[in-house]
Amino acid sequence: MKTFRRILGGLGLILLTLAIAVGGFGAYTVRRSFPQTSGTVQIPGLQNAVDIYRDNYGVPHIYADNVHDLFLAQGYVHAQDRFYQMDFWRHQTAGRLSELYGSGVVDTDQFLRTVGWQRLAEQEYALADAETKTILDAYAEGVNVYIANRSAADLSLEYAVLALNGLQYTPEPWSPPNTLAWAKAMAWDLGGNLDSEIQRAILNQTLGVEKTNDYMPFVYPTDHPIILPDPAISANALAGLQTRAAKLNETLGGKFDGIGSNNWVIAGSRTTTGMPLLANDPHLGIQMPSIWYEVGLHCRAITPECPFEVTGFSFAGAPGVIIGHNQRIAWGFTNVGPDVQDLFIEKINPANPNQYEVNGEWREMVIVNETIKVKGGGEEPLTIRYTRHGPLISEVYGLEDFAADSGLDPAAHYAFALRWTALEVGQTWRAILNLNRAQNFDDFRDALRDFAAPSQNMIYADVDGNIGYQVPGNIPIRKNGQGLLPAEGWTDEYEWERYIPFDELPYSYNPPQGYIATANNAVVGPDYPYMISLDWDSGYRAERIVEMIEAQPKISIEYIQQMLGDDLNVGASEVLPPLLALSFDDAKLAKALEALRGWDYQMRIDSQPAAIYMGFFNALLKNTFHDDLPAEQGLEDYWPGGGDTAWVILRDILAEPESAWWDNAATPAAETRDDILRQAFTEGYASLEERLGKNAAAWQWGALHTSTFVNATVGRSGVAPIEALFNRGPFATGGGSSIVNATGWNMARDDWDPQAGNPYRVGSLPSMRMIVDLGNLDHSFTIHTTGQSGHAYHDHYIDMADPWRLIDFHLMLWGAESVQQAAEAHLTLKP
């Protein structure tokens, strides 16, 4: 977030830099926030003693006698290790960043207040069932017990830095809506197609519809896997689907490049253990600390009153486990990416900006007035207006010029409202808690009925040997249209009629092929009666995962570890052949081309051909597409980022040597494919010489492709001494965009200049990797990206980074005996 570069400035910045330089941040300042992890602590409100064992990676396993104490302790532990992250997230979801960081983030707060995640969270808490409220309340109680009587600097080093820059701050108590709002943030990160609607509308005007469809291809792939390809499997429990589909047809008349995930589950018939193996690696944006916090939650005696025995990955700030396993089932997530966001163009009454047109009549908007408080005492008023479709986001989402750019009448009065499933009251956190205690496939599916957003590919396995799959979530059925472009909001023609009924959403149980694999690829084929999306991942990762599964007669955990680290660039095998058919007189280029001819397409850290290829590929994207999307027209944000969408476009136009895409609009000549290939290879090689030196034999992909873990706020200050306190890296990294080891990179518009940045830097990554052995839960393995601790310089701040990048794992401890034997610390909480 570029605005955080403005959070430190002026005299405060000078004083802060001097304080660091002269040692003002000594050992005490750095270590004062480190938590107590051994011994005994008395906790008010606790009913019975709680034991917390931490292993050599700092992963806590919590043992309690009742639900209240279990989740109070989870809140306490999260606050011990990650309170600053939690506090930042809650200020973010509530649109209150300006209170901590000043006027530079007011525009961010305006948008976050407009979408209203905190208001929705408060409504959801008020409507939650008593059991869910009990857990949310206990969790908040644990957080508040820990932060009580501690100064901000006692909670995390970041607060000490901000205090030197003028922040006077005492954290307020945690509340259950602070937890619930985070589900909305994750839904925003993972769901919808708002940006693609805007992009498609603008490019239609710039490139024309035909060329835009080339550039933003609709995906129902015929050459890559579909998750549920067999109609009999897809429809095996969709009771009455065809009848309802016919009625629907009669009624109708007829997403951060690289963000994604992999998961797969293998039946015992295909494994060396004879029992299911389940793997998951969610791909999310790179960050410090990790988005995930590993934890075990154990009721000492499993009873209806205390049913939790679960381990896996949680979010700091929220109770329960998001991805993991309990004593009987395991589960994993990947993003479905359904079309659940629609931008509606609203006609506004010129005489009254609080009225909008509906079927020829003016209707009053709902008005919400809020005040944004700014560090230092300032205030910014904000008026939020709602139509029947949702909040007006025109001014706060950068859509001021959208009407003119899209060809609408610039003289008319328009605004733009966002309809999105996550902006409706739901009970997604109840679904998570019910998932944690599910005992079989029916329980698993019943839990997911409440999982409104973001819609996920949920895989399942159990200790009885069953495997399964379910798509949950609210996915709209539209009266007309497919939600690909902003729709007219002043009529009823494009309204959402209802959501796809849960029992008609795709699922599968013990499919005959003996495995289920998902990688954000198409869930169903075009015969499915409802539209889920036309913007699926193109399927290269899914193709490679299926290929690896089917290549091995019996699959072991060690083989799955290799799969999770697979670096094969399938797109390169489609892009390279036309280049390899050429020859170059320059000896250096000829030698580099020869290296590509012998390449196995693996993007390993130490691979020289991978570096050569990416220099060429980066230049190929630049020389093919930048002239059609000129920066002078503000279209640089739509330049391709290097992932699967670019592969599909290139695959198609490489088969057409005279395609109009090859011609450089900025030159008088009419370039062909081979002209651009030669230019790209020459320029790409030269760029690598600038970055890596003249000795091409020493080039390595990992020297270009690096992971730097950056603190989301002070780590982006632009002040080197401050950033050095919190950021870690760079770490040489294998993989790449749209590869199973999905360490995505993005060719940002200012990064082609070698002095301006590194276009190959990792922007998204496998945020954790997990393998669950349903035959022996103590033989499961995992890793995440940074470490359990959010405290800079703590032993567990960055201790997972090397194992993560080298595709190594640690045991995912389970049984009480294993947990206690491996413990490096034991803390007892007493009433």
C-alpha positions in Angstrom: 0.0 0.0 0.0 1.8 3.1 -1.3 0.0 5.4 1.1 2.0 3.9 4.0 5.1 5.6 2.6 3.6 8.8 4.0 3.0 7.6 7.5 6.4 8.7 8.7 7.6 12.2 7.8 8.9 15.6 8.9 10.6 16.1 12.2 9.2 12.9 13.6 11.0 10.9 10.8 14.3 12.7 11.6 14.0 12.0 15.3 13.1 8.4 14.6 16.0 7.8 12.3 18.4 9.4 14.8 17.0 7.2 17.6 17.6 4.1 15.7 21.0 5.2 14.5 22.3 6.0 18.0 21.0 2.8 19.5 17.8 4.1 21.0 16.2 0.8 19.9 18.3 -1.4 22.1 17.7 -4.9 23.3 15.1 -3.9 25.9 13.0 -2.0 23.4 13.1 -4.8 20.9 12.4 -7.6 23.4 10.0 -6.0 25.8 7.0 -7.3 23.8 8.2 -10.9 23.7 5.5 -13.0 25.4 5.9 -15.4 28.4 5.6 -19.0 27.1 6.6 -21.0 30.1 5.6 -21.0 33.8 2.2 -20.1 35.2 0.0 -17.0 34.6 -3.2 -16.3 36.5 -6.1 -15.3 34.2 -9.2 -13.6 35.5 -12.4 -15.2 34.2 -10.9 -18.6 33.5 -12.9 -21.5 34.8 -10.2 -24.2 35.0 -6.5 -24.5 34.3 -5.4 -24.5 30.7 -2.1 -26.0 29.4 -0.3 -24.5 26.3 2.6 -26.5 24.8 4.7 -24.9 22.1 6.9 -26.9 19.8 10.3 -25.9 18.4 8.6 -23.7 15.8 6.5 -21.9 18.4 3.3 -23.7 17.4 1.0 -23.8 20.5 -1.3 -26.7 21.4 -4.0 -25.6 23.8 -5.7 -28.1 26.3 -8.8 -27.0 28.2 -11.7 -28.6 30.0 -14.5 -26.4 28.4 -15.2 -24.3 25.4 -15.0 -21.0 27.2 -11.5 -21.6 28.4 -10.3 -23.2 25.1 -11.2 -20.1 23.1 -10.2 -17.6 25.8 -6.8 -19.2 25.6 -6.7 -19.0 21.8 -7.4 -15.3 22.0 -4.7 -14.9 24.6 -2.1 -16.8 22.5 -3.0 -14.9 19.4 -2.6 -11.6 21.2 0.8 -12.8 22.7 2.3 -13.4 19.3 0.4 -11.2 16.8 -1.5 -8.4 18.4 -0.1 -5.7 16.2 -1.2 -7.7 13.1 -4.7 -8.1 14.7 -4.9 -4.4 15.5 -3.9 -3.4 12.1 -6.4 -5.8 10.5 -9.3 -4.5 12.7 -8.4 -0.9 11.9 -8.3 -1.8 8.2 -11.7 -3.6 8.2 -13.3 -0.8 10.1 -11.9 2.0 8.0 -9.9 3.4 10.9 -6.3 3.3 9.6 -6.1 7.1 9.8 -6.3 6.9 13.5 -2.9 5.1 13.6 -1.2 6.4 10.5 -2.5 9.8 9.7 -3.9 11.6 6.7 -2.0 9.5 4.1 -4.5 6.7 4.4 -7.8 8.7 4.6 -8.7 7.7 1.0 -8.3 4.0 2.0 -10.6 4.6 5.0 -13.2 6.2 2.9 -13.5 3.2 0.7 -13.5 0.8 3.7 -16.2 2.8 5.4 -18.2 2.9 2.3 -18.3 -0.9 1.8 -19.1 -1.1 5.5 -17.5 -4.3 6.7 -17.6 -3.3 10.3 -21.2 -2.3 10.2 -22.1 -5.7 8.7 -20.0 -7.5 11.3 -21.9 -5.8 14.1 -25.2 -6.9 12.5 -23.9 -10.4 12.1 -22.9 -10.6 15.7 -26.3 -9.4 16.8 -28.0 -12.1 14.8 -25.5 -14.9 15.7 -26.7 -18.0 17.6 -25.9 -18.3 21.3 -23.2 -21.0 20.8 -21.3 -18.9 18.2 -21.6 -15.8 20.5 -20.2 -17.8 23.4 -17.1 -18.7 21.4 -16.6 -15.2 20.0 -17.1 -13.6 23.4 -14.6 -16.0 25.1 -12.0 -15.4 22.3 -12.4 -11.6 22.8 -12.1 -12.0 26.5 -8.8 -13.8 26.1 -7.4 -11.1 23.8 -8.5 -8.4 26.3 -7.0 -10.2 29.3 -3.6 -10.2 27.6 -3.6 -6.5 26.4 -5.0 -5.2 29.7 -2.5 -3.2 31.7 0.1 -3.4 28.9 1.2 -0.3 27.0 1.2 -0.4 23.2 5.0 -0.7 23.1 4.7 -3.7 25.5 2.5 -5.4 22.9 4.7 -4.9 19.8 7.7 -3.1 18.5 5.8 -1.3 15.8 4.0 0.8 18.4 7.3 1.9 19.8 8.3 3.1 16.3 5.0 4.9 15.8 5.3 6.5 19.2 8.6 8.1 18.2 6.7 9.6 15.3 4.0 11.1 17.5 1.4 8.4 17.9 -0.2 8.5 21.4 -2.1 5.3 21.5 -3.7 2.8 23.9 -5.3 -0.2 22.2 -9.0 -0.4 22.8 -10.6 -3.7 23.9 -11.2 -6.4 21.3 -14.8 -7.0 20.3 -16.5 -10.0 18.5 -17.3 -7.8 15.4 -13.6 -7.1 15.1 -13.3 -10.9 14.4 -16.3 -11.1 12.1 -15.2 -8.2 9.9 -12.0 -10.2 8.9 -14.2 -12.6 6.9 -15.3 -9.7 4.7 -11.7 -8.7 4.1 -10.8 -12.3 3.0 -13.9 -12.3 0.8 -12.7 -9.1 -0.9 -9.3 -10.6 -1.4 -10.6 -13.8 -2.9 -14.0 -13.1 -4.4 -15.7 -11.4 -7.3 -15.0 -9.7 -10.5 -15.5 -6.0 -10.0 -12.1 -5.1 -11.4 -12.5 -7.3 -14.5 -16.0 -5.7 -15.1 -14.4 -2.3 -15.1 -11.4 -3.4 -17.2 -13.6 -5.2 -19.8 -15.8 -2.1 -20.2 -12.9 0.2 -20.7 -11.0 -2.1 -23.0 -14.1 -2.6 -25.1 -13.9 1.1 -25.9 -10.1 1.1 -26.4 -9.5 -2.2 -28.2 -12.9 -3.1 -29.5 -15.0 -6.0 -28.4 -13.2 -8.7 -30.5 -9.7 -7.7 -29.4 -10.8 -7.4 -25.8 -12.2 -10.9 -25.9 -8.8 -12.0 -27.2 -7.1 -10.2 -24.3 -9.5 -11.3 -21.6 -10.5 -14.7 -22.9 -13.5 -16.5 -21.4 -12.4 -19.8 -19.9 -14.2 -23.1 -20.4 -11.1 -25.0 -21.3 -11.2 -28.0 -23.5 -7.5 -28.9 -23.1 -7.2 -28.5 -19.3 -9.0 -30.4 -16.5 -12.4 -29.5 -15.1 -12.8 -30.3 -11.4 -16.0 -32.3 -11.9 -15.8 -33.2 -15.6 -18.3 -36.1 -15.6 -21.9 -34.9 -15.7 -23.0 -37.9 -13.8 -20.6 -37.0 -11.0 -21.4 -33.3 -11.1 -25.2 -34.0 -10.8 -25.1 -37.1 -8.6 -27.0 -35.4 -5.8 -28.6 -32.4 -7.5 -32.1 -33.5 -7.0 -34.6 -32.1 -9.5 -31.8 -30.1 -11.2 -33.0 -30.6 -14.8 -36.5 -29.7 -14.0 -35.5 -26.5 -12.2 -32.9 -25.8 -14.9 -35.6 -25.9 -17.6 -37.7 -23.4 -15.6 -34.7 -21.2 -15.1 -34.0 -21.2 -18.8 -37.6 -20.3 -19.5 -37.4 -17.4 -17.1 -34.0 -16.2 -18.4 -34.9 -16.6 -22.1 -32.2 -18.6 -23.0 -9.4 -12.1 -10.2 -3.7 -9.8 -7.7 -2.3 -11.8 -10.6 -1.2 -15.1 -9.2 -3.7 -15.3 -6.3 -5.1 -18.8 -6.3 -4.4 -22.1 -4.6 -3.9 -25.8 -5.1 -5.5 -28.6 -3.2 -6.0 -32.3 -3.9 -7.2 -35.4 -2.0 -6.2 -38.9 -2.9 -8.3 -42.0 -2.0 -6.6 -44.9 -0.2 -6.8 -47.0 -3.4 -4.1 -44.8 -4.9 -1.8 -44.2 -1.8 1.0 -46.2 -0.3 -0.8 -46.0 3.1 -4.1 -47.4 1.9 -5.8 -44.3 3.4 -6.5 -40.9 2.0 -3.9 -38.2 1.8 -5.0 -34.5 1.6 -2.8 -31.6 0.4 -3.4 -27.8 0.3 -1.4 -24.7 -0.4 -3.4 -21.5 -0.5 -1.8 -18.8 -2.7 -2.1 -15.3 -1.2 -0.2 -12.1 -1.2 3.3 -12.1 0.3 3.4 -10.4 3.7 5.1 -10.2 7.1 4.1 -11.8 9.4 2.5 -14.7 7.7 -1.3 -14.4 7.2 -1.6 -17.8 9.0 -1.1 -18.8 12.6 -0.8 -22.6 13.3 -2.5 -23.8 16.4 -4.0 -26.9 18.0 -7.2 -26.7 20.0 -8.0 -29.7 22.3 -10.8 -30.4 24.7 -9.2 -32.7 27.3 -12.3 -34.9 27.2 -14.4 -34.8 24.0 -18.1 -34.3 25.0 -21.1 -32.6 23.5 -20.3 -29.7 25.8 -16.7 -29.6 24.7 -16.4 -31.1 21.2 -13.3 -29.5 19.8 -10.2 -31.6 18.9 -8.7 -29.8 15.9 -5.4 -28.5 14.6 -4.3 -26.5 11.6 -4.2 -22.9 10.5 -6.1 -20.0 12.1 -6.2 -16.2 11.4 -4.9 -14.1 14.3 -7.9 -12.3 15.5 -10.4 -15.1 15.0 -11.3 -18.3 16.9 -11.1 -21.8 15.5 -9.1 -23.4 12.7 -9.7 -22.4 9.0 -7.8 -25.2 7.3 -6.7 -28.4 9.0 -8.1 -31.5 10.5 -9.9 -32.8 13.6 -9.9 -36.3 15.0 -12.0 -37.7 12.1 -11.9 -35.4 9.0 -9.5 -33.1 7.2 -10.3 -30.3 4.8 -8.7 -27.8 2.5 -9.6 -24.6 0.5 -9.0 -23.2 -2.9 -10.8 -20.2 -4.4 -13.7 -20.9 -6.8 -13.7 -17.3 -8.1 -17.4 -17.1 -8.8 -19.0 -14.0 -10.3 -20.5 -12.6 -7.1 -19.9 -8.8 -7.7 -21.9 -6.7 -10.1 -21.3 -3.0 -10.7 -24.7 -1.2 -11.3 -24.8 2.1 -13.1 -27.3 4.3 -11.2 -29.1 7.3 -12.6 -29.1 10.1 -10.1 -31.7 12.9 -9.8 -29.9 16.1 -10.9 -32.1 18.0 -8.5 -31.5 15.7 -5.6 -28.2 13.7 -5.3 -29.9 11.4 -2.7 -32.4 10.0 -5.2 -31.9 7.4 -7.9 -34.1 6.1 -10.6 -35.9 2.7 -10.4 -38.2 1.8 -13.3 -38.9 5.5 -14.2 -39.4 6.7 -10.6 -37.1 8.4 -8.2 -36.3 6.5 -5.0 -34.7 7.7 -1.8 -31.2 6.4 -1.0 -30.3 5.2 2.5 -27.8 7.7 3.9 -25.1 6.9 6.5 -23.0 9.7 7.9 -19.6 8.8 9.5 -16.6 10.7 10.7 -13.0 9.5 10.0 -10.7 10.4 12.9 -7.1 11.3 11.8 -4.0 10.9 14.0 -3.2 14.3 15.5 -6.8 15.3 16.1 -8.2 15.9 12.6 -11.5 14.7 11.3 -12.9 13.9 7.9 -16.7 13.7 7.4 -18.0 11.0 5.1 -21.5 10.5 3.6 -22.2 7.0 2.4 -25.2 6.5 0.1 -26.9 3.2 -0.6 -29.2 2.2 -3.4 -31.1 -1.1 -3.6 -27.9 -2.6 -5.1 -25.5 -1.6 -2.4 -23.2 1.3 -1.5 -22.2 3.9 -4.1 -18.5 3.5 -4.7 -17.9 5.9 -7.5 -15.9 8.5 -5.7 -14.0 6.2 -3.4 -13.0 3.5 -5.9 -11.5 5.8 -8.6 -14.4 5.6 -11.0 -14.9 9.3 -11.5 -14.1 9.1 -15.3 -15.7 5.7 -15.8 -18.9 7.0 -17.5 -17.0 8.9 -20.2 -14.4 6.1 -20.7 -17.2 3.6 -21.1 -19.2 5.5 -23.7 -22.1 6.7 -21.4 -23.7 10.1 -21.9 -21.3 12.4 -20.0 -24.0 15.0 -19.6 -26.2 12.6 -17.6 -25.8 12.1 -13.8 -24.5 8.6 -13.0 -23.1 6.8 -10.0 -22.0 3.3 -9.5 -23.3 0.9 -6.9 -21.6 -2.4 -5.9 -23.7 -5.5 -5.3 -21.7 -8.2 -3.7 -22.7 -11.3 -1.7 -20.2 -10.4 1.1 -22.1 -7.1 1.6 -25.1 -9.1 3.0 -25.4 -10.4 6.5 -24.3 -14.0 6.8 -22.9 -16.5 9.3 -19.6 -17.6 7.7 -17.9 -17.9 11.1 -20.6 -20.3 12.4 -19.7 -22.4 9.3 -16.0 -22.4 10.3 -16.7 -23.5 13.9 -19.1 -26.2 12.8 -16.5 -27.4 10.3 -14.0 -27.7 13.2 -16.3 -30.3 14.9 -17.7 -32.1 11.9 -17.4 -35.9 12.1 -18.4 -37.1 8.6 -19.2 -35.9 5.1 -22.8 -35.0 6.0 -21.6 -32.8 8.9 -19.0 -31.3 6.6 -21.7 -30.3 4.0 -24.1 -29.1 6.7 -21.5 -26.8 8.2 -20.8 -25.3 4.7 -24.5 -24.3 4.2 -23.6 -21.2 6.3 -20.4 -20.4 4.3 -21.8 -17.5 2.3 -18.5 -15.9 1.1 -15.9 -16.3 -0.3 -17.0 -19.3 -2.3 -14.3 -22.1 -2.0 -13.4 -25.5 -3.5 -13.6 -27.5 -0.3 -11.9 -30.9 -0.4 -12.6 -33.5 2.3 -11.1 -36.8 3.6 -11.9 -38.9 6.7 -10.4 -41.7 8.8 -12.9 -44.1 7.3 -11.3 -43.7 3.9 -13.8 -41.4 2.2 -13.0 -38.4 0.1 -15.2 -35.6 -1.1 -15.7 -32.1 -2.5 -18.2 -29.3 -2.1 -18.6 -25.8 -3.5 -20.3 -23.6 -0.8 -21.3 -19.9 -1.0 -23.9 -17.5 -2.3 -23.7 -17.4 -6.1 -26.3 -15.3 -7.9 -28.7 -16.2 -10.6 -29.3 -13.2 -12.8 -32.5 -12.3 -14.6 -30.4 -11.3 -17.7 -26.8 -11.0 -18.6 -23.7 -12.7 -17.2 -22.3 -10.0 -14.9 -19.4 -9.4 -17.2 -20.0 -5.7 -17.7 -21.5 -2.9 -15.5 -25.3 -3.2 -15.8 -28.1 -0.6 -16.0 -29.3 -0.2 -12.5 -32.4 1.9 -13.3 -34.4 -1.1 -14.6 -35.1 -4.6 -13.3 -33.6 -6.3 -16.3 -30.3 -7.3 -14.7 -31.4 -8.0 -11.1 -30.3 -11.0 -9.1 -33.3 -13.3 -8.7 -31.9 -15.7 -6.2 -28.8 -17.7 -5.3 -28.0 -21.2 -6.6 -29.6 -23.5 -4.0 -26.9 -25.2 -1.9 -28.1 -28.7 -2.9 -27.6 -27.8 -6.5 -24.0 -26.5 -6.1 -21.4 -28.9 -7.4 -20.1 -31.6 -5.1 -18.7 -35.1 -5.2 -18.3 -38.1 -2.9 -15.8 -41.0 -3.5 -15.5 -40.3 -7.2 -14.4 -43.3 -9.3 -11.1 -41.8 -10.4 -9.9 -42.0 -6.8 -8.9 -38.3 -6.5 -10.1 -34.8 -6.6 -7.8 -31.9 -7.6 -8.6 -28.2 -7.7 -6.4 -25.3 -8.7 -8.9 -22.5 -9.3 -9.7 -24.1 -12.7 -13.3 -24.5 -14.0 -15.4 -26.4 -11.6 -18.0 -27.6 -14.1 -18.3 -27.6 -17.9 -20.7 -25.5 -20.0 -23.5 -28.0 -19.5 -24.0 -27.0 -15.9 -27.3 -25.1 -15.8 -26.1 -22.2 -13.8 -23.3 -19.7 -14.5 -20.7 -19.8 -11.7 -18.0 -17.9 -13.6 -16.5 -17.3 -17.0 -13.2 -16.1 -15.5 -11.7 -19.4 -14.2 -8.0 -20.0 -14.0 -6.9 -21.3 -17.3 -6.0 -24.7 -15.8 -2.3 -25.1 -16.3 -1.7 -25.9 -12.6 -4.6 -28.3 -12.6 -3.3 -30.0 -15.7 0.1 -30.5 -14.1 -1.3 -31.7 -10.8 -3.5 -34.3 -12.5 -0.6 -35.4 -14.7 1.5 -36.0 -11.6 -1.2 -37.9 -9.8 -1.9 -40.1 -12.7 1.8 -40.8 -13.4 2.3 -42.5 -10.0 0.6 -45.8 -9.3 0.8 -45.4 -5.5 1.2 -42.0 -4.0 3.2 -41.3 -0.8 3.6 -38.3 1.4 7.1 -37.8 0.0 5.7 -37.7 -3.5 3.1 -35.1 -2.5 5.9 -33.0 -1.0 7.6 -33.1 -4.4 4.3 -32.2 -6.1 3.9 -29.2 -3.9 7.3 -28.0 -4.9 6.9 -28.7 -8.6 8.4 -25.9 -10.7 7.3 -27.0 -14.2 6.4 -24.0 -16.4 3.8 -25.6 -18.7 3.2 -22.2 -20.4 6.9 -22.1 -21.5 6.5 -25.3 -23.4 3.8 -23.6 -25.5 5.5 -20.2 -25.9 9.1 -21.4 -26.8 8.7 -23.5 -30.0 8.4 -20.5 -32.4 11.5 -18.9 -30.8 13.5 -22.1 -30.9 12.8 -22.3 -34.6 14.8 -19.1 -35.2 18.5 -18.6 -35.3 20.8 -15.7 -34.1 24.1 -14.6 -35.5 25.2 -13.1 -32.2 27.2 -15.8 -30.5 25.9 -14.9 -27.0 22.2 -15.1 -28.1 22.9 -18.3 -30.0 24.4 -19.9 -26.9 21.5 -18.7 -24.8 19.0 -20.2 -27.3 20.9 -23.5 -27.2 20.5 -23.5 -23.4 16.7 -23.1 -23.8 16.7 -26.1 -26.3 18.0 -28.3 -23.5 15.8 -26.9 -20.8 13.4 -29.2 -18.9 11.0 -26.2 -18.2 11.6 -26.4 -14.5 11.8 -23.0 -12.8 14.3 -24.1 -10.1 16.2 -21.6 -8.0 19.5 -22.5 -9.6 18.3 -22.8 -13.2 20.1 -20.7 -15.8 17.6 -21.5 -18.7 14.8 -20.4 -16.5 16.4 -17.0 -16.0 17.1 -16.7 -19.8 13.5 -17.7 -20.5 12.0 -15.1 -18.1 14.1 -12.3 -19.5 12.8 -13.2 -22.9 9.2 -13.7 -21.7 9.1 -10.4 -19.9 10.3 -8.5 -23.0 7.8 -10.5 -25.1 4.9 -9.2 -23.0 6.3 -5.7 -23.2 6.8 -5.7 -26.9 3.6 -7.4 -27.8 1.0 -5.6 -25.6 2.3 -2.3 -24.3 1.7 -0.5 -27.6 -1.9 -1.6 -27.7 -2.4 -0.5 -24.1 -0.4 2.8 -24.0 0.5 4.3 -20.7 -0.3 7.7 -22.2 -4.0 6.7 -22.1 -3.7 5.4 -18.6 -3.9 1.8 -19.6 -0.7 0.6 -18.0 -2.6 -1.0 -15.2 -3.9 -3.5 -17.7 -0.6 -4.7 -18.9 -0.3 -8.5 -18.6 1.3 -9.7 -15.3 2.9 -12.9 -16.7 0.5 -15.6 -15.5 -1.8 -18.0 -17.2 -4.0 -15.4 -18.9 -0.9 -14.2 -20.8 0.0 -17.8 -21.7 -3.4 -18.3 -23.2 -3.3 -15.1 -25.3 0.3 -15.9 -26.4 -0.5 -19.5 -27.3 -3.4 -18.3 -29.5 -1.6 -15.5 -31.3 1.7 -17.4 -31.7 -0.2 -19.6 -34.1 -0.9 -16.5 -36.2 2.4 -15.0 -37.4 0.6 -12.1 -39.1 -1.8 -11.3 -36.2 -2.5 -7.6 -35.6 -1.2 -8.1 -32.1 2.4 -8.4 -33.4 2.4 -5.1 -35.2 3.9 -2.3 -33.0 1.5 0.6 -33.4 4.3 3.0 -32.5 6.4 2.2 -35.6 5.7 2.8 -39.3 6.7 -0.8 -40.1 4.3 -3.8 -39.9 6.0 -6.2 -37.5 5.3 -9.9 -37.6 5.6 -12.6 -34.9 9.2 -13.4 -35.7 10.2 -9.8 -35.6 8.8 -9.4 -32.1 10.3 -12.7 -31.0 13.8 -11.6 -32.1 13.4 -8.2 -30.5 12.2 -9.7 -27.3 15.0 -12.3 -27.0 17.6 -9.6 -27.7 16.2 -7.1 -25.3 15.5 -9.8 -22.6 19.2 -11.0 -22.8 20.4 -7.4 -22.5 18.2 -6.8 -19.4 19.6 -9.9 -17.8 23.2 -8.7 -18.4 22.3 -5.4 -16.6 20.7 -7.3 -13.7 23.0 -10.3 -13.3 26.2 -9.4 -15.0 28.0 -10.4 -18.2 28.8 -14.0 -17.2 25.7 -15.7 -18.5 26.9 -19.1 -17.2 26.4 -17.8 -13.6 22.8 -16.6 -14.1 20.2 -18.3 -11.9 16.5 -17.8 -11.7 16.6 -17.4 -7.9 18.9 -14.4 -8.3 16.0 -12.7 -10.1 13.0 -14.3 -8.4 13.2 -13.3 -4.8 10.8 -13.2 -1.8 11.0 -10.3 0.5 8.6 -10.4 3.5 7.5 -6.8 4.2 5.7 -5.5 7.2 2.3 -4.2 6.0 2.7 -0.7 7.5 6.1 0.5 8.9 7.9 -1.9 6.6 6.7 0.2 3.7 7.7 3.5 5.2 10.5 4.2 2.6 13.0 4.7 5.4 15.7 2.1 5.2 16.6 1.9 9.0 13.0 1.4 9.9 12.3 -1.1 7.2 15.4 -3.1 8.2 13.9 -3.6 11.7 10.8 -5.4 10.4 11.4 -6.7 6.8 13.2 -9.9 5.9 14.8 -11.0 2.7 15.3 -11.2 -0.2 15.2 -15.0 -0.3 16.0 -16.8 -3.6 12.9 -18.6 -4.6 11.9 -21.2 -7.2 8.6 -21.5 -9.1 6.6 -18.7 -10.7 3.2 -17.5 -11.8 0.7 -20.2 -12.7 3.1 -23.0 -11.7 2.2 -25.5 -9.0 4.9 -23.9 -6.8 3.0 -20.7 -7.4 5.3 -17.9 -6.5 3.7 -15.3 -8.6 5.4 -12.2 -10.1 4.0 -9.2 -11.9 5.6 -7.0 -14.5 4.6 -3.7 -12.9 4.7 -0.8 -15.3 7.7 1.0 -13.7 9.8 -2.1 -13.3 11.1 -2.6 -16.8 13.9 -0.2 -16.0 16.5 -2.3 -14.2 17.1 0.7 -11.9 13.5 1.0 -10.9 12.8 -2.3 -9.4 12.6 -6.0 -9.9 9.7 -7.3 -12.0 10.4 -10.9 -11.0 10.0 -10.3 -7.3 7.5 -12.6 -5.6 4.1 -10.9 -5.1 2.0 -13.9 -4.2 3.0 -17.3 -3.0 1.9 -20.6 -1.3 1.1 -19.0 2.0 1.4 -22.4 3.7 1.7 -26.0 2.6 -0.1 -28.9 4.4 -0.3 -32.7 3.9 -2.7 -34.7 6.1 -2.3 -38.4 6.5 -5.7 -39.8 7.4 -4.1 -43.1 8.2 -1.8 -41.6 10.9 -2.6 -38.0 11.9 0.7 -37.8 13.7 2.4 -38.3 10.4 1.1 -35.1 8.8 3.3 -32.3 7.6 3.1 -28.5 7.1 5.0 -25.2 6.8 4.1 -21.6 6.4 6.1 -18.6 5.1 7.6 -16.7 7.9 7.1 -17.8 11.5 4.6 -18.0 14.3 5.7 -14.8 16.0 4.9 -11.3 14.9 7.7 -9.8 17.1 10.7 -8.7 15.1 13.9 -10.5 16.2 12.0 -13.2 18.0 13.4 -16.7 17.4 10.1 -17.6 15.6 9.8 -14.4 13.5 11.4 -15.8 10.3 12.5 -19.3 11.1 10.1 -20.9 8.6 11.3 -18.9 5.5 14.1 -21.2 4.5 12.2 -24.4 4.9 9.3 -22.9 3.1 11.3 -21.8 0.0 13.2 -25.1 -0.1 10.0 -27.1 0.1 10.7 -28.5 3.5 8.2 -29.3 6.2 7.8 -29.8 9.9 5.6 -32.4 11.6 2.0 -31.3 12.2 1.9 -32.6 15.8 -1.4 -34.2 16.9 -1.5 -36.6 19.8 -1.0 -35.3 23.3 2.0 -37.5 23.9 3.7 -36.2 20.7 2.9 -32.6 21.6 4.3 -32.9 25.1 7.4 -34.7 24.0 8.2 -32.1 21.4 7.4 -29.1 23.6 10.1 -26.4 24.0 7.8 -24.4 26.3 4.9 -25.1 28.6 2.6 -22.3 29.9 -0.2 -23.0 32.4 -3.0 -20.5 32.6 -4.8 -20.7 36.0 -8.0 -19.0 37.3 
